[in-house]
Amino acid sequence: MVAKSPSYSLLVVDDEPLALKLIERVFAAESDVDLRLTNSPTRGLEIAERLELDAVISDQRMPEMSGLDFLGRLRDRRPRAHRILLTAYPELEVVLKAINNGLVYRFVLKPWDLDDMRVSVRRALEAKRLADEHDRLSALLRAQFDELVRAERLASIGRLSAGVGHELGNAATPLLLNVDLLVDEVARLQELFRSALQAVEGDFKREALDQLTKITRRLQARKADDFNETLTALRAAAAQLQAIVHGLKRVARDARDAIPYDVNQAVLTAVALLNHRFKSGIQLERDLNALPAVMCRVSEIAQVILNLLGNAADAVEGAPVRTIRVRTWEADGKVHLEVSDSGSGIDPAIQARLFEPFVTTKEIGRGTGLGLSICKNIVESHGGSITVDSEAGKGARFTVALPAAA
């Protein structure tokens, strides 16, 4: 059977040989501890450069450097290693200061007892194991949350797809019609150019000039504004298509880096993508004020606003007055976004838990109950906050606050 490798690595630095022998005796029977002993702090730092360490024990009084100096340098190399300092009573004030500054995990007074030393080190190793496990689970949860954000973002795009397809069709139809008109105009211009060329090549003979005059007058008889109207319609349709495509890119892209961004732009993006929702009798009121930039991951903030506006559109379905209001302003160094609706409001029992996962006010099959929970996590990860205020029969108001960029 292959022997199990030690689970923990422990470094002990003490200039007294007797102290090293005592510690070696303490852990001689501890098969899960890889023990490294040295009487030199310099040698201890060399070991720390090569090996991952779970715990380090150091004497305070040593000729090369003090234990606090040694542990301070070691912390730069192995910040996660738990550090234990051996010291005597007169140095208690120094050690307490070191503990308060986070330099050492704990200290052991001299002369120390073998069993006390074993217990102290075991506690340090267990604390290190728990800290490592906490970090591992935190990283795992963060990765899973990132996947959840991406999945919800793609689900949002899926829910938008029918409406976005309708908007694309609305933009593409006039684009294609006006392209046909433009083709006709270009054909007439080409005819004029050919006639002019024939007149030049024919040395401006009477017949060629008559033909050129005929074509020119025919073009002049057309309304001068027709051509400009065609170009204007083409530009408008192209701009609409571009806005929709850019909006989808902002929502769908997986951007991990925060950049300075104007929240008003995120509002305009969401409005463009939800434009089909606001054409069905919903009145959208916008009160967008000049804002400082916020440092954010653009796609995530766009996702938050898209979710809030989409929820507001759902809330006013069937309401006698169907109004959604989105407002932005800056106050106290924060950028504020407010989305309110004229819906029926939120049940107080649900409102208290609204940002919890899988809590929803929608009918079964119309939502996952994750949208607002994800919004809350996104906003808080940006150093902001999100709140809801609602009264029965008076709609709901969601307010997001994000720190303005310096």
Secondary structure, DSSP 8 states (H G I E B T S, - for coil): ------SEEEEEE-S-HHHHHHHHHHTTT-TTEEEEEES-HHHHHHHHHHS--SEEEEES--SSS-HHHHHHHHHHH-TTSEEEEEE-GGGHHHHHHHHHTTS-SEEEESS--HHHHHHHHHHHHHHHHHHHHHHHHHHHHHHHHHHHHHHHHHHHHHHHHHHHHHHHHHHHHHHHHHHHHHHHHHHHHHHHHHHHHHHHHTTS-HHHHHHHHHHHHHHHHS-HHHHHHHHHHHHHHHHHHHHHHHHHHHHH----S-EEE-HHHHHHHHHHHTTTGGGSS-EEEEEE-----EEE-HHHHHHHHHHHHHHHHHHTTT-SS-EEEEEEEEETTEEEEEEEE-S----HHHHTTTTSTT--SS-TTS--S-HHHHHHHHHHHTT-EEEEEE-TTS-EEEEEEEEB--
